[in-house]
Amino acid sequence: KILVVDDHIAAAQMLALLLDKLGGHQVQIVHDGTAGLEAAQSAPPEIILLDIGLPHINGYEVAEQLRKNPKLNDT
């Protein structure tokens, strides 16, 4: 399972399509940091591809909060 967090909708969709076609990965897309935190908490992914320039909460802040969550230690 891969979580893509990117506010550029077309880029996120293209990346998800590529990951699905090349590796058959299950991909979830969200478009802001808050949604990324919620998605990671509710269904912990194996990998998170995180944009740095997100609205409201930037990618650095999201990454910091994700690292503090013991539920995501294997992500």
Z-matrix of the N, CA and C atoms (Angstrom, degrees):
N
C 1 1.453
C 2 1.523 1 108.77
N 3 1.323 2 115.08 1 133.26
C 4 1.463 3 121.74 2 -179.52
C 5 1.521 4 108.00 3 -125.78
N 6 1.326 5 115.46 4 133.23
C 7 1.462 6 121.80 5 174.82
C 8 1.520 7 108.20 6 -106.53
N 9 1.329 8 116.38 7 123.97
C 10 1.464 9 122.61 8 176.27
C 11 1.524 10 107.58 9 -106.46
N 12 1.327 11 116.05 10 121.88
C 13 1.464 12 121.88 11 178.45
C 14 1.525 13 107.04 12 -116.05
N 15 1.328 14 116.18 13 105.37
C 16 1.467 15 120.75 14 -176.91
C 17 1.520 16 108.85 15 -154.02
N 18 1.318 17 116.76 16 130.91
C 19 1.464 18 120.64 17 -179.60
C 20 1.522 19 112.52 18 -81.13
N 21 1.300 20 118.21 19 -10.76
C 22 1.463 21 121.34 20 175.05
C 23 1.527 22 106.94 21 -86.95
N 24 1.318 23 115.87 22 99.90
C 25 1.462 24 122.18 23 -169.88
C 26 1.534 25 112.44 24 -58.83
N 27 1.310 26 117.37 25 -46.39
C 28 1.467 27 120.28 26 -177.90
C 29 1.525 28 111.12 27 -63.87
N 30 1.317 29 117.16 28 -41.37
C 31 1.472 30 120.65 29 179.31
C 32 1.522 31 110.79 30 -64.72
N 33 1.316 32 117.29 31 -41.83
C 34 1.467 33 121.18 32 179.51
C 35 1.522 34 110.61 33 -64.14
N 36 1.323 35 116.99 34 -41.38
C 37 1.458 36 120.51 35 179.50
C 38 1.526 37 111.58 36 -67.50
N 39 1.322 38 116.91 37 -39.45
C 40 1.456 39 121.23 38 178.80
C 41 1.534 40 110.70 39 -65.06
N 42 1.318 41 116.14 40 -42.84
C 43 1.459 42 121.01 41 178.28
C 44 1.528 43 110.59 42 -63.38
N 45 1.312 44 117.42 43 -43.66
C 46 1.467 45 121.21 44 178.94
C 47 1.525 46 110.84 45 -62.68
N 48 1.313 47 116.94 46 -41.81
C 49 1.462 48 120.88 47 178.27
C 50 1.523 49 110.74 48 -62.73
N 51 1.316 50 116.49 49 -44.41
C 52 1.458 51 121.37 50 178.78
C 53 1.532 52 111.36 51 -61.30
N 54 1.325 53 116.88 52 -46.08
C 55 1.464 54 120.96 53 179.80
C 56 1.522 55 111.59 54 -63.60
N 57 1.314 56 116.39 55 -36.78
C 58 1.460 57 120.61 56 178.37
C 59 1.525 58 111.06 57 -69.08
N 60 1.320 59 116.96 58 -47.50
C 61 1.468 60 121.29 59 -176.20
C 62 1.532 61 112.01 60 -69.41
N 63 1.318 62 117.71 61 -40.45
C 64 1.466 63 120.39 62 -176.47
C 65 1.519 64 113.59 63 -80.54
N 66 1.321 65 116.75 64 -34.13
C 67 1.453 66 117.97 65 -174.85
C 68 1.509 67 115.41 66 -128.09
N 69 1.322 68 116.66 67 -1.90
C 70 1.459 69 119.18 68 -178.12
C 71 1.516 70 113.25 69 65.59
N 72 1.314 71 116.14 70 27.37
C 73 1.458 72 120.81 71 -177.62
C 74 1.524 73 111.49 72 -76.28
N 75 1.314 74 115.57 73 147.46
C 76 1.466 75 121.60 74 173.25
C 77 1.526 76 106.09 75 -85.34
N 78 1.321 77 117.27 76 118.28
C 79 1.461 78 121.80 77 -173.85
C 80 1.522 79 110.24 78 -119.69
N 81 1.324 80 115.66 79 132.78
C 82 1.467 81 122.17 80 172.93
C 83 1.523 82 107.06 81 -113.46
N 84 1.316 83 116.65 82 136.52
C 85 1.464 84 121.92 83 -179.82
C 86 1.511 85 109.53 84 -115.61
N 87 1.328 86 116.57 85 134.78
C 88 1.460 87 122.92 86 169.26
C 89 1.528 88 107.31 87 -133.67
N 90 1.338 89 115.87 88 160.73
C 91 1.459 90 118.78 89 -169.86
C 92 1.521 91 115.73 90 -118.78
N 93 1.322 92 118.15 91 12.02
C 94 1.466 93 119.69 92 173.20
C 95 1.521 94 109.19 93 -154.76
N 96 1.324 95 115.22 94 164.43
C 97 1.459 96 120.63 95 -175.20
C 98 1.514 97 114.53 96 -62.14
N 99 1.311 98 117.17 97 -40.25
C 100 1.461 99 120.73 98 179.94
C 101 1.526 100 110.66 99 -62.75
N 102 1.320 101 116.50 100 -44.77
C 103 1.462 102 120.57 101 177.95
C 104 1.524 103 110.78 102 -64.89
N 105 1.324 104 116.80 103 -34.42
C 106 1.457 105 120.70 104 176.93
C 107 1.513 106 112.23 105 -63.49
N 108 1.325 107 116.40 106 -43.52
C 109 1.463 108 120.89 107 177.84
C 110 1.526 109 110.72 108 -63.01
N 111 1.316 110 116.34 109 -43.69
C 112 1.468 111 120.85 110 179.89
C 113 1.530 112 111.38 111 -64.82
N 114 1.331 113 116.86 112 -43.36
C 115 1.469 114 120.63 113 -179.13
C 116 1.524 115 111.14 114 -65.51
N 117 1.318 116 117.06 115 -41.51
C 118 1.464 117 120.71 116 179.84
C 119 1.525 118 111.06 117 -65.67
N 120 1.308 119 116.99 118 -36.96
C 121 1.466 120 121.64 119 179.94
C 122 1.531 121 111.15 120 -70.60
N 123 1.327 122 117.07 121 -42.04
C 124 1.468 123 119.67 122 -174.47
C 125 1.524 124 112.82 123 -76.99
N 126 1.321 125 117.62 124 -32.78
C 127 1.467 126 121.46 125 179.37
C 128 1.525 127 108.01 126 -143.74
N 129 1.335 128 117.37 127 83.52
C 130 1.473 129 120.37 128 -174.74
C 131 1.545 130 112.57 129 -54.39
N 132 1.339 131 115.87 130 123.23
C 133 1.460 132 120.13 131 179.20
C 134 1.529 133 110.91 132 -85.66
N 135 1.318 134 115.54 133 168.36
C 136 1.457 135 120.32 134 173.50
C 137 1.526 136 109.99 135 -81.04
N 138 1.341 137 115.78 136 -34.64
C 139 1.459 138 122.42 137 -177.09
C 140 1.520 139 109.18 138 -135.87
N 141 1.339 140 115.83 139 141.34
C 142 1.466 141 120.68 140 173.12
C 143 1.521 142 107.75 141 -122.62
N 144 1.330 143 116.14 142 123.79
C 145 1.459 144 121.79 143 173.07
C 146 1.519 145 105.88 144 -101.71
N 147 1.322 146 115.65 145 112.93
C 148 1.464 147 122.15 146 -166.73
C 149 1.517 148 111.67 147 -120.03
N 150 1.317 149 116.12 148 119.42
C 151 1.454 150 122.44 149 174.49
C 152 1.530 151 108.44 150 -69.97
N 153 1.303 152 117.35 151 143.95
C 154 1.464 153 120.82 152 -179.94
C 155 1.528 154 111.04 153 -83.16
N 156 1.323 155 117.31 154 -40.11
C 157 1.455 156 121.39 155 -175.54
C 158 1.518 157 112.99 156 -90.34
N 159 1.310 158 116.80 157 72.10
C 160 1.461 159 121.75 158 179.93
C 161 1.521 160 110.63 159 -100.47
N 162 1.339 161 117.44 160 153.12
C 163 1.464 162 119.77 161 174.97
C 164 1.529 163 110.96 162 -73.53
N 165 1.289 164 116.82 163 155.08
C 166 1.465 165 126.19 164 175.38
C 167 1.531 166 112.49 165 71.02
N 168 1.314 167 118.05 166 -65.74
C 169 1.464 168 122.54 167 177.23
C 170 1.524 169 106.19 168 -122.08
N 171 1.351 170 117.92 169 119.50
C 172 1.460 171 117.96 170 -177.45
C 173 1.529 172 111.42 171 -74.82
N 174 1.315 173 115.76 172 168.13
C 175 1.454 174 121.70 173 -175.68
C 176 1.516 175 113.98 174 -60.44
N 177 1.332 176 117.18 175 -33.47
C 178 1.468 177 120.12 176 178.16
C 179 1.533 178 111.02 177 -63.92
N 180 1.330 179 115.62 178 -43.26
C 181 1.468 180 119.85 179 179.04
C 182 1.532 181 111.07 180 -66.91
N 183 1.318 182 116.31 181 -39.09
C 184 1.460 183 120.13 182 177.82
C 185 1.522 184 109.43 183 -62.77
N 186 1.329 185 117.17 184 -47.21
C 187 1.465 186 121.27 185 -179.66
C 188 1.532 187 111.00 186 -59.57
N 189 1.318 188 116.37 187 -41.21
C 190 1.467 189 120.55 188 179.01
C 191 1.529 190 110.94 189 -61.44
N 192 1.329 191 116.52 190 -44.13
C 193 1.468 192 119.82 191 179.45
C 194 1.527 193 111.91 192 -69.03
N 195 1.323 194 116.85 193 -36.43
C 196 1.460 195 120.47 194 177.80
C 197 1.526 196 111.12 195 -63.36
N 198 1.328 197 116.47 196 -41.08
C 199 1.469 198 120.96 197 -179.33
C 200 1.525 199 112.32 198 -65.43
N 201 1.307 200 117.26 199 -27.39
C 202 1.469 201 121.22 200 -179.84
C 203 1.526 202 112.60 201 -78.84
N 204 1.319 203 117.83 202 -12.07
C 205 1.462 204 122.21 203 -175.85
C 206 1.532 205 110.00 204 -89.05
N 207 1.345 206 118.03 205 110.11
C 208 1.459 207 119.70 206 -178.00
C 209 1.532 208 113.58 207 -62.81
N 210 1.322 209 116.78 208 -22.38
C 211 1.460 210 121.18 209 177.66
C 212 1.531 211 111.40 210 -64.56
N 213 1.335 212 116.24 211 -19.68
C 214 1.457 213 121.53 212 -176.60
C 215 1.528 214 113.00 213 -107.63
N 216 1.319 215 117.71 214 17.65
C 217 1.464 216 121.22 215 -178.08
C 218 1.523 217 112.90 216 -58.97
N 219 1.318 218 118.48 217 -29.05
C 220 1.462 219 121.06 218 -179.22
C 221 1.523 220 113.43 219 -92.45
N 222 1.327 221 116.46 220 1.92
C 223 1.462 222 120.19 221 179.95
C 224 1.513 223 109.65 222 -80.67
